[in-house]
Amino acid sequence: MAKYARIVGTGSYLPKQRVSNEQIEKMVSNFDPDRAGMPFTEWVEKVTGIRTRCFVEDEDTELMAAQACQRALDAAGMRASDIHFIIVSSFTPTQDIPNLACSIGHMIGADKVGGFPLNTACAGFVYGLSMAYALIKSEFYSNVLVVSAETLSRVVDYGDPSTAVLFADGAGAAVLQASEEAGICSPPYLTSDFSDHITLKNADAVNPRERIEKQGKKFLPRDTIHMPGGPHVLKRAVNGMADALLKALEQSPYELEDLDVIIPHQANLRIADGLIIKLGVPKEKVCRVIHEIGNTSGASVSISLDMIIRGQVNKIKINRGDLVGLTAIAGGYSAGSIVFKY
């Protein structure tokens, strides 16, 4: 049995189009500066910490994922033909069939490789890594490619300022390999707790209750992300990510203070700051890049990891041998955490 599943390469892709808060202001309706007590751009940065984010132009979910995968393969010094299995996390594919794993495998030149898509929203990359860990530890496969990609700019309600300012597009990937060198230290911690605080209904699903007519045919309307949970989401996110990380550590030989870097889902700067307080860890250990990439849902942890490894995050670095904790929570709620040696 393989002793470890080790991350041997990472990659990410952010769309070319950068969108500022000033640009978002022109797209958003229903914002009341009097009620907010401040101008729109000031309110966005205070409430979310976001200054800019990336939106697709001529890209889509599959293209971003393929680009991130190729960069991860390059970083690992591997070819697509070396990959044995592909796991793709997304809830914004351009199509359901062929599924994302088939499409992305074809795009990168891994046509005969098995794989599957999964959807645990913002926890997607952590869940994908967990499945890769299981496949490698059970000796089903030795080289597994995990990628998370989201095109959230196309499922945002610009009539709801509280959600319109949050979401962004991007993709991140990692190659995991069976290894005798230290990698994922112990079984990941995964959990769920049903809630409808965050929803995206009938976006790409069969729902006979809601149909629209187009050229004599019936089609589904494309819905947008809703967050009726409001303040509950922030509290649940902080508590859920802290609890998941601590549970993952309990399953490992390490303690919280042993972690060199903590990478939480980049949901909102207040959530990241709340996590620092909840865990009682130095802020220098916790990755916070939401100010420049926005909330890319399941892709955020993978993008953050790659940015740190490539030296693109101020004051945070990951060197070989460092102990890293990933933690994420998603609408659902789904949550998970992984502790690994890089």
Buried (B, 14 or more C-beta within 10 A) or exposed (E): EBEBBBBBBBBBBBBEBEBEBEBBBEBBEEBEEEEBEEEBBEBBBEBBBBBBBBBBEEBBBBBBBBBBBBBBBEBBEBEBEBBBBBBBBBBBBBEEEEBBBBBBBBBBBBEEBBBBBBBBBBBBBBBBBBBBBBBBBEEEBBBBBBBBBBBBBBBBBBEBBBBBBBBBBBBBBBBBBBBEEBBBBBBBBBBEEEBEBBBBEBBBEEEEEEEEEEEEEEEBEEBBBBBEBEEEBBEBBBBBBBBBBBBBBEBBEBEBEEBBBBBBBBBBBBBBBBBBEBBEBEEEBBBBBBBBBBBBBBBBBBBBBBBBBBEBBEEBEBEEEBBBBBBBBBBBBBBBBBBBBB
